[in-house]
Amino acid sequence: MKITSIAVYQVDLPLHEGSYKWSGGKSVKVFDSTVVRVETDAGIAGHGEVCPLGAAYLAAYAAGARAGIAELAPVLIGHDPTQLDCITRTMDAALKGHPYAKSALDVACWDILGQVAGVPVSTLLGGRYGDDFVLYRAISQEAPEIMASRVEQYRAEGYRRFQLKVGGDPDVDVERIRAVSAKLAPGDRLVADANTGWLMHDAMRVVRAVREVDIYIEQPCLTYEECLSVRRHTDHPFILDEVIDDVGMVTRLHADKAADVINLKISKVGGLTRARRIRDLCVELGIALTIEDTWGGDIVTAAIAHLAHSTPPEFLFTATDFNSYVTVSIAEGAPKRVHGRMAAATTPGLGVTPRADVLGKPVMHFS
């Protein structure tokens, strides 16, 4: 089997709630997502999606994803998409770094392999655990009372795990944490996610001020070393996110006892091929995971679902359902939230069929 052509599409994904806000005053109203269609000489096509969280979150942006794909796609023509490690090495040889630009192509190849094998991608990733898995809901950064009011709304939708966006003024963040924690019910879990937004001394003040609150602290500062220092000054469970980009960082944080949970973003590490390696290493080392991505629609959500559903439940802290945040559906067959939980498709591959009328005409095509 050989790749014969690659089409690239651009689609806007507006948010139901109007905007999404996090540390440093950053916000996004419409997400710029890129979808790829990888076609083969066997008549089988696979799809992938990449959607950076704006241009000021990570070293990734939407136009950069498409520029990277333009470098990679011609190199992949003629290669066997079912040889996943070979595809990864081919992309790495053609483009140094820029893992997010490789992610959609990698996921599309997993989609093809699943269709060829006649099994869902979750089977290829290790097997399906249980009937479904738990989701979290991010609470966009607002005034404390507004964020607290969101808890009952989201709990009515079935969510029991909440990711509170902090990382602003530390005094206001303490108010946010206290206001939201007061709304929690037995069985709820709360994460205070600073998205690298605090300086070390501010992070120290916050964790001390909320010492008695049952809460997880996520990525308080920009660097690994700063986060590790905060970790060593609190007994709150600790999550690392933005610094997690390869297996080397996982082995380092394990040696330093720097975190109890990591957030694994599929596009941040280059796709499912490398995400699977990191997931499996975490399971071996006893580190729990949140399975997610930077953002996306139905195809990103499908990839998350397959990786999450193939993760042993005791190691799956939670996952996310990005397609429920946005107003546009780009594919049929995508997993949907049901009472705060989700299940991966059981059909071959990712189990999604892109909506041609939504994607429109390709913005690039390679053959």
C-alpha positions in Angstrom: 0.0 0.0 0.0 1.2 3.5 -0.9 0.1 7.0 -0.2 -1.0 8.6 -3.4 -2.3 12.0 -2.4 -2.8 14.3 0.6 -5.5 17.0 0.8 -5.4 19.7 3.5 -8.5 21.6 4.7 -9.0 24.6 7.0 -12.1 25.0 9.1 -13.2 27.5 11.8 -14.6 26.2 15.1 -16.5 28.8 17.0 -17.2 28.2 20.7 -20.6 27.7 22.3 -19.8 30.0 25.2 -18.3 32.7 22.9 -14.7 32.6 24.1 -12.2 30.5 26.1 -9.9 32.4 28.5 -6.8 31.3 30.4 -3.8 32.7 32.1 -2.1 36.0 31.1 -5.3 37.4 29.6 -5.2 35.0 26.6 -8.4 34.1 24.9 -9.7 32.5 21.8 -13.2 32.9 20.2 -12.8 30.8 17.0 -10.4 28.0 16.7 -8.5 27.5 13.4 -8.4 23.8 12.7 -6.5 21.9 10.0 -7.8 18.6 8.6 -5.8 16.2 6.4 -7.1 13.4 4.1 -4.5 10.8 3.2 -5.5 8.7 0.2 -3.9 5.4 -0.8 -3.6 3.2 -3.9 -5.9 0.7 -2.1 -8.8 3.1 -2.1 -8.6 3.6 1.6 -8.4 7.1 3.1 -7.5 8.2 6.6 -8.1 11.5 8.3 -6.4 13.5 11.0 -6.8 17.0 12.6 -4.6 19.5 14.4 -5.8 22.6 16.1 -3.4 24.8 18.2 -4.8 26.8 21.1 -4.3 30.1 19.3 -0.7 31.3 18.6 0.3 32.4 22.1 -0.1 29.2 24.1 2.6 26.8 22.9 5.2 27.0 20.1 2.5 26.2 17.6 0.0 28.1 15.5 -2.6 27.2 12.8 -0.8 28.6 9.8 2.4 26.9 11.0 0.7 23.6 11.1 -0.3 24.0 7.4 3.2 25.2 6.5 4.7 22.2 8.1 2.3 19.9 6.4 3.3 21.5 3.1 6.9 20.5 3.8 6.0 16.9 4.9 3.2 15.9 2.5 5.3 15.6 -0.7 7.9 13.5 1.2 5.2 11.0 2.3 3.8 10.4 -1.2 4.7 6.8 -2.2 5.3 5.6 1.4 3.3 2.8 3.1 1.0 4.6 5.7 0.6 1.4 7.7 4.4 1.4 8.6 3.9 3.9 11.4 7.3 4.1 12.9 8.8 4.4 9.4 6.4 7.3 8.7 7.5 9.0 11.9 11.1 8.7 11.0 10.5 9.9 7.5 8.7 13.0 8.8 11.5 13.6 11.4 14.1 13.4 8.6 12.2 15.9 6.5 11.3 18.4 9.2 13.3 18.9 12.4 11.0 19.6 15.3 7.5 21.0 14.8 5.7 17.9 16.2 2.3 19.5 16.0 2.7 19.8 12.2 3.2 16.0 12.0 0.3 15.1 14.3 -2.6 15.1 11.8 -0.6 13.1 9.3 0.4 10.5 11.9 -3.3 10.2 13.1 -4.5 9.8 9.5 -2.1 6.9 9.1 -3.4 5.2 12.3 -6.9 5.6 10.8 -5.8 3.9 7.6 -4.1 1.0 9.6 -7.2 0.4 11.6 -9.3 0.2 8.4 -6.8 -2.2 6.8 -6.8 -4.4 9.9 -10.6 -4.1 10.3 -10.3 -2.9 13.9 -10.7 0.3 15.8 -7.6 2.4 16.6 -8.1 1.6 20.3 -7.5 -2.1 19.6 -4.2 -1.1 17.8 -3.2 1.1 20.8 -3.6 -1.8 23.3 -7.2 -2.8 23.6 -10.5 -1.3 24.9 -11.0 -1.0 28.7 -14.6 -1.0 29.9 -17.6 0.6 28.3 -16.6 4.3 28.5 -14.3 6.7 30.3 -14.5 9.8 32.4 -14.3 13.4 31.1 -13.4 16.7 32.6 -14.7 20.2 31.9 -12.5 23.3 31.7 -13.9 26.3 33.4 -12.8 29.4 31.4 -11.2 32.2 33.5 -13.7 34.7 34.8 -14.6 36.4 38.0 -14.7 34.0 41.0 -18.5 34.0 41.3 -19.0 33.4 37.6 -16.6 30.4 37.6 -18.3 29.0 40.7 -21.7 29.3 39.0 -20.4 27.1 36.1 -20.0 24.1 38.4 -23.7 23.3 38.8 -24.2 23.9 35.0 -21.5 21.4 34.1 -22.4 18.9 36.7 -25.9 18.8 35.2 -24.2 17.8 32.0 -22.6 14.9 33.8 -19.1 16.3 34.5 -17.6 15.5 37.9 -14.1 16.7 37.2 -13.4 20.3 36.7 -10.3 22.1 35.5 -10.3 25.7 36.9 -8.4 28.2 34.8 -6.2 30.3 37.2 -2.7 31.7 36.7 -3.8 35.4 37.0 -3.6 37.7 40.0 -2.8 35.3 42.9 -5.2 36.9 45.3 -8.1 36.6 42.8 -7.0 33.0 42.0 -7.3 32.1 45.7 -10.8 33.5 45.6 -11.5 31.5 42.5 -10.3 28.3 44.0 -12.3 28.8 47.2 -15.5 29.9 45.4 -15.4 26.9 43.1 -14.4 24.4 45.7 -17.4 25.5 47.8 -19.7 24.3 45.0 -18.2 20.8 44.8 -20.2 17.7 45.6 -18.9 14.4 47.0 -17.0 12.6 44.3 -16.1 15.8 42.4 -12.4 16.5 41.6 -11.0 20.0 41.1 -7.8 21.0 39.3 -6.4 24.5 39.5 -4.6 24.9 36.2 -2.4 27.9 36.0 -1.1 27.2 32.4 2.4 28.5 33.4 0.9 31.8 34.5 2.4 32.3 38.0 5.8 33.4 39.0 7.3 31.1 41.6 6.7 33.4 44.6 3.0 33.8 43.6 2.6 30.1 43.1 4.0 29.5 46.6 1.5 32.0 48.1 -1.4 30.4 46.3 -0.7 26.8 47.3 -0.1 27.9 50.9 -3.4 29.9 51.0 -5.4 26.9 49.7 -3.6 24.3 51.8 -6.8 22.9 53.3 -8.7 22.7 49.9 -8.9 19.3 48.2 -7.4 20.3 44.9 -4.8 19.3 42.3 -2.2 22.0 41.2 -1.4 22.0 37.5 1.6 23.6 35.8 1.9 26.6 38.1 5.0 28.1 36.4 6.7 28.3 33.0 9.7 25.9 33.5 10.1 22.4 34.8 12.5 23.6 37.5 10.1 26.3 38.8 7.3 23.8 38.9 9.5 21.3 40.7 10.3 23.9 43.4 6.6 24.6 44.0 5.9 20.9 44.1 8.4 20.5 46.9 6.6 23.1 48.9 3.1 21.7 48.8 1.4 18.4 49.6 -1.3 18.9 47.0 -1.4 16.3 44.2 0.6 17.8 41.2 0.1 17.8 37.5 2.5 18.8 34.7 1.3 19.7 31.3 3.1 22.3 29.1 6.6 20.9 29.8 5.6 17.4 28.8 6.9 16.9 25.3 8.7 13.6 25.1 9.6 10.4 27.0 12.8 12.0 28.3 10.7 14.5 30.3 8.6 11.7 31.8 11.6 9.8 33.0 13.0 13.0 34.5 9.9 13.9 36.4 9.6 10.3 37.6 13.2 10.4 39.0 12.5 13.8 40.6 9.0 12.8 41.8 7.9 16.1 40.2 4.3 15.1 39.4 1.6 12.6 40.1 -0.3 13.1 36.9 0.7 14.4 33.4 -1.4 15.9 30.7 -0.6 14.2 27.4 -1.5 16.3 24.4 -1.5 14.2 21.2 -0.4 17.0 18.8 2.2 18.4 21.2 4.2 15.1 20.9 3.7 14.6 17.2 0.7 12.3 17.0 -0.6 8.9 18.3 2.7 7.1 17.6 4.7 9.0 20.2 1.7 9.6 22.5 1.3 5.8 22.8 4.9 5.5 23.8 4.6 8.1 26.5 1.3 6.6 27.7 2.8 3.1 28.0 5.9 4.5 29.8 3.6 6.3 32.3 1.7 3.1 33.0 5.0 1.2 33.7 6.1 4.0 36.0 2.8 4.4 37.9 2.0 7.9 36.6 -1.6 8.8 35.8 -2.6 10.7 32.7 -5.1 13.1 31.3 -5.5 12.3 27.6 -6.2 15.4 25.5 -4.9 17.8 22.9 -4.4 21.5 22.4 -7.9 21.8 20.9 -9.9 20.5 18.0 -13.2 19.2 16.7 -14.6 15.7 15.9 -11.5 14.1 14.5 -9.2 15.3 17.4 -11.9 14.1 19.8 -12.0 10.7 18.1 -8.2 10.3 18.4 -8.3 11.3 22.1 -11.1 8.8 22.7 -9.2 5.9 21.2 -6.0 6.6 23.2 -8.1 7.2 26.4 -10.2 4.1 26.0 -7.1 1.9 25.5 -5.5 3.3 28.7 -5.9 1.2 31.9 -8.7 2.9 33.9 -6.7 3.2 37.1 -4.1 5.3 35.1 -6.6 7.4 33.2 -7.1 10.5 35.4 -9.5 11.9 32.8 -9.9 13.0 29.2 -11.6 15.7 27.2 -14.4 16.1 24.6 -13.4 19.1 22.6 -16.2 18.6 20.1 -18.8 19.5 22.7 -17.2 22.9 23.2 -17.6 24.0 19.6 -20.6 24.8 17.4 -19.4 23.1 14.2 -19.3 19.4 13.6 -16.8 18.4 11.0 -17.3 14.6 10.9 -20.0 12.0 11.4 -19.5 9.1 13.8 -17.4 11.1 16.3 -17.7 10.2 19.9 -20.2 12.2 22.0 -20.4 13.0 25.7 -23.0 11.0 27.6 -23.4 12.1 31.3 -19.8 13.2 31.6 -18.4 10.1 30.0 -17.4 9.1 26.4 -16.6 6.0 24.4 -14.4 5.5 21.4 -16.0 4.1 18.2 -16.0 0.4 17.6 -15.8 0.6 13.8 -12.5 0.2 12.0 -10.0 3.1 12.2 -11.0 6.3 13.9 -14.6 5.6 13.1 -15.3 9.0 11.6 -16.4 10.3 8.2 -15.6 13.9 7.5 -18.5 16.2 6.4 -17.4 17.3 2.9 -19.9 20.2 3.0 -18.3 21.6 6.1 -14.7 21.1 5.1 -15.2 22.6 1.7 -12.4 22.6 -0.9 -8.8 21.8 0.0 -6.5 24.7 0.7 -3.6 22.5 -0.5 -3.3 19.2 -2.4 -0.3 17.0 -3.0 0.0 13.9 -5.2 
